[in-house]
Structure formats: C-alpha cells, structure tokens
C-alpha cells in the first residue's frame, strides 16, 4: 500500500501535496481543543487584537503609508535614489541617509513596511533599505525619551545608542553578504517602474513628501508624560489639518489638480469632522480615498493610485493574518494567549544568556505599536525581568514582529528575511547579555 502511494506521488506530486495539506488541515481542525478555557480565550484575544489593530492602525497609519509608498514609486527620481541609496552609492552616505530618514518617521514595525518596499523597489541598495527598515520603528525619539523617563536614564541611553548602531551595522552586514547580487541588480534592474517625463523640481518633491510624512507623524502622535509632547498631542489634529491644507495647495499649484475637485473633497472632510468629531478616522479615510479617486481620474497621476493599491493588496492581508496569529499565541498586553504569561515571566527573570535569548525571540515575534513596548517591559521588570533581557526586548521588539516578517519576505525573499531577523535577534541578545552582566 505504501509502495502504491509513493508511486502515485511520483506520478503527480502536486496532487500529493494537495492531499497532504487537506489531511493536515483536517487533523488540525479535528484535534483543536475547542471548549477549553485557554484556547477559547486565545481565539478571543486574537480577534480583539486584530480588531484593535484595525481601529487604531489601519486608517491612520497604514493608509497614509501606502499612499506615500505609491508616491515614492512614481514621483521620486530613480536616479536620486540610486545616487544616495543605491547599491553603488557610498556606504557611509547611503547608510547614514537611510538611518536618518527612518528616524524621522517614528512609526511602528508595520507602518514602515510600505515605505521600505517603496525605496527598495525604486532602486535602493539592500543595506540602506534594511537600515531604513530597522531605524523607522527602533530609533524612535519619543519612545527613547519615554524609555528613559519610565525605565531609567541608563536603559534609555542604552536603547538609543544600541538602536543607532544596530541600524548601521545590520545594514552594512546585509550589504556585504549580498554585495554580488546587489551589484548585478544595480546593473540590470529598473525595479519595474516606468520612468516618468513629468518629474517635478526638487523643491516641489521635497515639500510634497515632507507634508505627507508630517501628516502621518502628527496624526499618530501619542500622549507622553511631558508638557511639550502633551501640548503637541492636544493640538495634533489642528496641526494635521494645517499640514493637509498645505498638501492640497501643493497638489493644486504644483501638480495642477483641479481646484473644484479638491474643494469638494475638503468640504467632505470638514463635514465628516462635524458629523463625527470623535471619530477622526472617518475624515482621514475620506480624505485619502478622495485623493486616490482624483489621482485615478488624471492620466498623469493614475500610476500613483495604482502603485498605492499594489502595496495595499500585497501587504495588508499578511499584516492582518500576522496580527491574528500573534494575538492567538501571545495575547494583548495584560492578557494571555496560548502561551501563559507566567512562563514568560519565569523564563526572563534574570540576566542569563537563556533569558536574554528568549526575550529577543519573544520580542521579535510579538507585535508592539508605538510606545506600547515601554509599559510592557515595565510590567515585566516589576515581575522580576532582568535589565539585560529588558534591553534585548526593547531592541528587537519594536523593529520586528510576526506580521512584519511575513511582509518583508514578499519584498526581499525568504533567505534575506531570515538573515535580517537573525541578525536583529543575535545582536539584541549579545547587547542585552553584555549590558545585563557587565554594565
């Protein structure tokens, strides 16, 4: 009988794989521990985390990120990208520019993904693109300030210095490992984007992207126990509205968008604000959707909407799946998934190498939105977590997550994703171990 099955498999391996997949799926469903308290609670936590993610991050974080990434693919000169970030660019300049650019965003590990995909597909070298990918969520000035304020100046400084060094070193290592492949890519690849004859002046392009990025940053400004940060948080929607107005002026004057259509869109956004003042996401979604509809109606800007949609359909489903799985396994902050919290607390309760490795791995797979890693680490340290594992989690957690890994794989492939994630985990582990035992 086994010989017959082997023969059938050799004759049609595709059907064999399908049959095995169906069998595994059936067994998984058959033996699911449905009805047990932990499993049912884990499913509920996965749903709750996904719901929270949809409410708090998709509209305000991901939609503008998709729009910016699509604009990168169309309006940023490929020559400029190749000059400053390309595989043949000066390593210090490329890695420095990428790290600084990522730092200015102050976004989470998921929001940075469309922007990473945009610059990489536009021609940026792997090293600078990876430095940008890590620095965006990791070198978050607000998060580092909050870390120092809540967890102490020592660990705050260690996190800031470690994240800056990580961005440059990991980017450089990735470049060195794949330098031959990157050299070939630089010679033969146009990254799939047709050149545009409607290239804008540098000043217009810089202003256009600066306004969009500023809208993304201020719309997601988080409250922090600091008078300056709280003052900005209080007026963040007013600041966002002023920045959006500036963007509309640029689109009308420099991109020749029709005044009437932009005015109608502005009135629709204002009406949404008046009808639902406590739900700014509605006005935000109407504004972004309206912008893309206008872009679609204009042949010279249609590619912007098309590229934004390509990023959306490539990235968003994987992020949702990843968030659901992360919630199933680890739950939300303060709530358990399939993995009991006491296991985590017991495993990272000292500064041993084992505890530090576990903290790095858990941090890499958990999803942290901006600033949430700080109270989580504070609670873990209150339960006995060593300062070494705490630093490892702070260095690996914000920059990686399961959703983040799934999307990175679609951009740079499985092997490069594994190497990048391994570098982050190893460096976070080594740094945390040295900090916890010798500092």
C-alpha positions, -999 to +999 in steps of 0.1 A: +000+000+000+028+024+009+045+015-024+013+024-043+011+057-025+048+065-033+041+056-070+011+079-071+030+107-055+059+104-080+034+104-109+016+135-096+034+153-068+012+183-070-019+163-061+001+146-034+010+179-018-027+190-020-038+157-004-013+161+024-023+197+030-060+187+032-052+159+056-031+182+079-058+208+078-085+182+088-063+168+116-056+203+129-094+211+130-103+177+144-079+180+173-084+217+181-090+219+218-122+239+213-142+244+245-111+246+268-108+279+286-073+287+274-080+280+237-113+299+236-097+328+254-067+328+230-091+329+200-110+358+216-076+376+223-066+371+186-099+387+175-096+415+200-060+423+190-070+422+153-100+445+160-078+469+179-052+469+151-079+476+125-093+505+146-060+521+157-035+514+129-050+507+095-067+540+087-043+564+105-010+545+099-012+521+070-034+540+046-011+571+045+019+548+044+005+531+013-001+564-003+034+577+005+049+544-008+029+547-040+041+583-045+077+572-040+073+547-068+061+574-092+074+608-082+109+602-067+136+602-093+152+568-096+185+585-103+183+602-070+175+570-051+204+553-069+228+582-062+222+583-024+208+548-015+217+526-045+240+496-043+269+516-058+264+546-035+290+555-008+283+532+021+286+558+048+264+582+029+238+556+020+235+541+055+235+575+071+208+589+049+187+557+053+190+557+091+182+594+094+153+591+070+139+562+090+144+580+123+123+610+112+093+587+107+089+574+142+064+547+131+058+511+142+072+479+126+042+475+103+038+512+091+074+513+079+069+483+056+052+501+026+079+528+027+106+502+029+091+484-001+089+516-020+125+527-017+138+491-022+118+486-054+127+521-066+164+511-066+178+515-030+205+491-021+197+462+003+219+476+030+204+511+031+169+498+027+174+475+057+189+503+077+158+523+069+136+494+078+152+490+112+156+526+121+120+537+115+104+518+144+136+513+165+152+547+166+120+564+177+130+596+196+097+597+215+100+561+226+136+565+237+126+596+258+097+577+273+120+547+280+145+569+299+117+586+318+099+554+329+126+527+330+155+549+339+181+571+320+206+542+318+184+518+299+170+547+278+205+557+267+215+521+261+184+516+239+191+548+219+228+540+213+221+504+206+194+511+180+215+536+161+244+512+160+221+483+150+207+502+120+241+509+106+258+476+114+229+454+102+226+474+070+263+470+064+263+433+071+234+427+048+252+447+021+284+427+025+266+393+025+247+401-007+271+425-024+275+405-056+237+400-060+232+437-053+259+447-079+241+426-105+208+441-095+222+476-099+232+469-135+202+451-148+172+463-128+150+492-133+128+479-105+097+476-126+088+512-126+085+531-159+103+564-160+081+595-159+085+625-181+066+647-156+094+647-130+089+676-106+115+701-094+135+690-063+119+717-041+084+706-051+092+669-045+107+676-011+078+697+000+053+672-012+068+643+006+076+663+037+040+673+041+027+637+036+052+623+061+043+651+086+006+642+083+015+606+090+036+615+120+013+640+137-019+621+130-003+593+151+012+614+178+010+595+210+004+610+245+035+611+267+040+625+302+059+656+291+045+691+288+059+696+253+047+662+239+012+667+255+009+702+241+016+688+206-008+659+213-036+684+223-033+702+190-023+673+168-055+673+148-052+711+142-016+706+131-027+677+109-054+698+093-029+727+086-005+702+070-032+687+049-042+722+037-006+728+027-006+694+008-038+705-010-022+738-020+009+719-034-013+695-053-033+724-069-004+747-077+024+723-085+006+691-097-022+711-115-050+693-096-085+707-104-094+733-077-131+723-078-125+686-071-100+694-043-125+719-028-153+693-029-131+668-011-121+694+015-158+701+022-165+664+025-136+660+051-149+691+070-184+677+070-171+643+083-154+662+111-186+680+121-207+649+119-183+626+138-159+649+158-149+619+180-140+597+150-112+614+131-106+582+113-137+588+092-125+622+079-090+607+074-103+578+053-125+601+032-095+624+026-072+596+015-099+579-006-108+611-023-072+619-031-068+585-047-100+589-067-088+623-081-054+607-089-072+579-108-092+604-129-059+620-141-038+601-166-006+617-153-013+607-117-031+574-122+001+554-116+002+569-080-031+553-072-021+520-090+011+517-071-006+525-037-031+498-044-004+473-053+013+479-019-021+476-002-031+443-016+004+429-011+009+440+025-024+444+043-037+408+042-004+395+055-004+421+083-039+411+094-030+374+094+002+381+113-016+402+140-042+375+144-016+348+149+004+370+173-027+376+194-035+339+194-001+329+207+008+359+230-025+378+235-026+415+241-007+435+267-020+424+301-040+395+285-028+359+278-029+339+246-020+303+242+014+309+259+009+315+296+024+348+308+039+331+339+061+310+315+074+342+301+079+359+335+097+328+348+119+325+317+132+360+317+136+366+354+174+370+354+203+382+332+214+348+320+221+341+283+190+318+281+167+346+295+182+372+271+178+349+240+142+342+250+135+379+254+149+387+220+130+359+203+097+368+220+102+405+212+109+397+176+076+378+172+053+400+193+036+430+178+042+463+196+025+495+184+045+527+190+053+532+227+035+501+240+067+482+245+077+505+274+048+498+298+051+461+288+087+460+298+080+480+329+054+454+340+079+425+332+107+442+351+083+447+380+077+409+379+114+402+381+127+406+345+164+413+343+177+445+328+196+426+301+165+408+287+146+440+290+171+458+268+171+429+243+133+431+241+134+469+235+160+465+207+143+435+189+106+441+197+097+474+181+117+466+149+103+432+143+070+413+146+054+383+130+033+405+106+064+424+098+084+393+089+056+379+066+056+412+046+094+416+045+096+381+029+074+392+000+098+421-007+133+406-004+127+369-003+128+342+024+166+339+028+173+376+032+144+379+056+157+351+078+192+366+077+179+401+087+157+388+115+185+365+128+209+395+128+184+416+149+179+387+174+216+379+177+227+415+181+199+422+206+208+391+226+245+399+227+239+436+236+214+427+263+237+400+278+267+423+280+245+451+294+229+429+320+261+413+332+289+437+327+274+472+328 
